Amino acid sequence: MDPILSFLAPGLSFLAIPALASYTTSLNLVFFYLTWSTLLLSHSELKVEAIGTLAVRLIFYLAPAYFFLLFDAAVPSIAAATKEHGELGIATAQAGRRWRNITLVSTGNLALGIVLQLAVEILLTRVLHVKSALKVTTTLPFPYALAKDLLKAFLAREILAYCLHRFALHHDKSPLRLRHRSFYHSLEAPFSLTAHYDHPLAYLVRVWLPTYLPAVIFRFHVLTYFAFLALVSLEELFVYSGYAVLPTGLVLGGMARRHERHIMAGVDGNYGAYGLIDLLAGTGLGNHDLIDDVREEAEKRDLEGRGKIKAKEVQKRVRKLRDRAQRASQE
């Protein structure tokens, strides 16, 4: 744990300083820069990338996913009430003890992706003696550049996820088609760890490549990649959780239903992560696309009804203020 804690020191210090002192944002950034520079000077670039990737995946995906699994096992009756598919969504109730195999395969696939990422770096830097796939430097990415790179990464991930999923895993002549179906499409209902459940080769195509390739194509700064990986990890955690209520439900709720339809319907469609290309290509399942999912989620949460109630409350307050103003003017 010491390497992970030493890696987390810059981030933790950046978050802790505003709470413990009245330093300005500029001073916080300077302190973060100094801590980050010290980390790079005391560890190799490969070690920083390795420990950072492991720490992000552990904190933002694996640890909370195992917590959700423990919650399912400890209080299944309560967990079932929070699941979209009720008892079917309980991990420990699916197909006897098959959930253990799913858990092991998912964790193994996640580890495989990290090992392969490091193998790419070793090949580039120590065998071919060229630039690393990611930039590991003391220079920090500017906020605007960071936001722009994240936008490019998510768009590239959507394109790659759609194309690879549809043509490499669902094409009739693909050698991975049956492997993908025998693993991923054998799931009864998703739970958080199923985000990384698939045949190892199919997993690399479906999950690892769409996440890692954008960072390599645009040669992100390693901190940009860590931010992107953290957001992707949280997305995977909640979208596959099976819970009926999700944070930012209008986005994650629709994504969760699209993934569920793809897994459980037994037919081809809903290949992309966000449904953008499925909408354009007409490959959404059940005549549902991104717009339909947002509308469904809004109806589910009764946003229109809540909006009308809120409007009536505002109108009542306005009337009261007018009455008070009139009485005050008369007096």
N, C-alpha and C positions, 0 to 999 in steps of 0.2 A: 504493500500500500504506500510505502514511502515515495516511490517514483510518481505515483498518481497524485499524492498530496503536494509534492514539489511542483508538479505541473499546474495544479489548480491554484497555486499561490497567487499568480498574477490576477486571475479572474476573481478569486475570493477577496483579495485586497482591494480591487477596484470597486467591488460591491460594498465592502465593509467600511471603507474610509468615509463615504458621505454620511453614514449612520453614526460614526464615532467622532467625526470632527466636522468643522465648518469650512473645510478647504473648498476652493473653487473647482469647477470642472477641469480647468486647464491643469491645475496641480494634480488632480486625480489622474489625468491622462499622462502627465509626466512620471508620476509614481508607477503607473501601469507599464509605461515604456521602459523604465529602469528595471523593474522586476522581470519583464519579458526578456530584455536584453541579457540580464544576469542568467536567466534560465537557459538561453541559447548558448551563452559562453560556457556554462557548466555541463551541458549535455550535447550530444551529437544531434544533428538535424534529424537523422533517422529515428533516434530515440524520442525526440520531441514529438514527431509525427505519430509514432507508434503509441506512446503513452497517451497523447492527446486524443487520438481516435478511439482508443479503448475507453478512456475516461468519459468521453461524450456518449458513446454507445451504452456504457454501463449506467450512467446517471440519468440519461434522458429516455432510455428504452428498456434495457434488460432488467434493472432493479425494479422499476415500477410495474413492468409486465409480470414479474414473478410475484410482486405484491398482490396484483389483481388475481393471479392464479391461487395464491394463498387465501385470499378473501373468498373466492368461489368454493374452495375446499372447506374452509372453516365455518362459513354460514351460508350454505347453499340455498336455504329458503329465502333469505334476504337478498342474496345475489340474483336469484331467479326473478325477483320482483323488479330488479333494475335492468334486466336484460331485454333486448328487443324481441328475442325469440323464447323468452321464459326459460324453462328448465333445459331446453335444447341448447341454450347458449352457455350453460355451465360447463366449464372445461373438464372438470373431473367426472362429469356424468356422461361424457360422450364415448360411445363404443367401448364400454368397460374401462380398461386401463390404457387404452390407446393414447390418452393424453400424455402419458409419460414418454412414449416414443415421439410424439409431436414436439414435446418440450426439448428432448435431447437433440432431435434433428434441427430444430430451429436455432438452438444455441450453437450447435456445431456449424451451421451455415453462416451464422453471424461471425464466428471465429474464423471460418474459411475466408470470408470477405476481407477481414482485417489482415490476415496472413498474406493473401494475394496482393493487397494494396502495398504492403511492405516489400513483397517480392519484386513488384514493378519498380519500386524505388531503388532497391539493391541492384537490379539489372541495369537500370539507367545510369546510376551514379558510380557503381563499383565495377561493373563489367564492361559496359559500353563507354563509360567516362564522359557522359553528356549531362545536360541539365536535369535536375530532378523534375518529377511530374508536377509537384506543388512547390511554390516558393516558400522557403522557410528562412525568413530574414528578420532583422531587427526593425526594419521599416514597417510601420503599422498602416493598414488600409484606411483611407479617409472614409467617413460615414457615407458620403454620396457614392463613392466607388463601391463600398461594401453593399449598399442597397441595390445599385445597378447590377453588380455581379450576382447577387442573390436572385434578382428578377430573371436574369439570363439563365441561371442555373435551373430554376423551376420550369421555365419554358422549354429548355433543352431536355429536362427530365421527362416532361410530358410527351414530347415528340419521340424520344428514345423508348420510353415505356410502352407507348402505343405500338410503334413499329416492331419492336422486338417481341412484345407479347403476342401480337397478332400473327406476324409472319414467321417467327422462329419457334413459337410454342403451340400455335393453333393451326398452322398450315398442314394440310393433309400429308404433304411429303416431308415434313420436318421430322428428323430422328428423335427430337425431344418431346414430340406431341404426346405420346403414350406415357412417357415418364412424368410429364407435367400433370396429366390427367389422373394418373394413379396416385399421385401425392397430393397436390394442391386441390384438385377437384374431388377428392375423396372426403374432404372435411364436411362434417354435418352442419356446423355453424362456426363462424369465426370467433376467436378470442385472441387477446393481444399477441401471444407468442406465435400465432399462425401467420403473422405478417412475414415471417422469415421461414415458413414451412414450405418446402418443396424439394424435389429431387435436387441434389447439389448443383448439377449442371444447369438445370432449369432455373434454380435460384440465382445463379450468377447472371443469367440472361434477364430474368424478370425484375430483380431487385438491385443487385450489386452494380451492374453496368450502367443502368439509368441514373444511379446516384453518383458513381465515381467518375464516369466519363465526362460530364460537364465540367468538373473541376480540372480535369486533365486537358480538355480541349481549350479552355480559356486560361489555363495555368493560374489558378487561384492562389492567393496568399493562403498559407495554412490556417490562419485565423478565420478567413472567409469560409474555407472549407469546413472548419469546426462549427461555425455558425449555421451553415447550410445543413450539415449533418445533424445538428441538434434539432433544427426545425423539422427535418424529415423524420427523425426518430420520434418526436412527439406526435407527428401526424400518423405514423404507423401505429403507435401505441393506442391512440384513441379511435382511429378509423376501424381497426380490427378488434377493438375491445368488446364489441357486441352490446354495449350499454345503450339504453334507449335515449338518454339525455347526454349530450356531449358539449364541451365548451365550443363556442362559436359554431353552434349547431347548424346554421344556414350553410356553412361550408363543409364542416366535417360530417354533419348528418347526411347530406346528399352523397358525399364520397363513400360513407359507410354503406349506404343502401346500394350504390352501384357495385361495390366490391362484393357485397352479399349476393346480389343477383348473378354476378359472374361466377361465383364459387358454387352456388346452390342450384342455379337454374339448369345446369347441365347442357347449355347451348353456348355458342360463340357470341361474343359481344362484350361491351364495357371493358375495353382493353386498357384505356388510359388511366392515369392516376386521378385526373381532375375532370374528365369527361369532355374537355374542350374539343379534342380531335374526334371523339366519338360523335359529338354533336355535328361537326362539319362533315364527317364521313358517313353518317347515318348508321352507325354500328351500335347505337344504344339498345339495351334490352328492354322488352316490354313496352315499346313506344315511349320510353322515358329518356330524357336527355338532361343536360345540365340545368336548363331553365325549368323543366318539370320538377326536378329534385328540389330546387330552391323554393318553388311554389308549394310543393308538398310539405317541406319543412316549415314554411311559414304557416300553412294551414294547421299543421300538427301542433305548433306552438301557439296557434290562434293569435298571431300578431295583429291581424286586422281588428279582431275583437278587442284586444288590449288597447290598440290605438284609439278606437272609438271611445272606450271607457276613459282613457287618459284625456281625450279631447273634451269630453263632458266635464271632467274634473276641472280642467283649465277654464272652461266656460263659466262654471260655478264660481271659481275664484275671481274671475274678471268681474262678474256681476256683483259679488260682495265688495270688491274694491270700488266699483262705480257707486254703489249705494253709500259706502262710507264717505266717498268724495262728495257726493250730493248733500249728505247730512252735514258734513263739515262746512260746505259752502253756505248752506242755509243758516247755520248757526253764526 
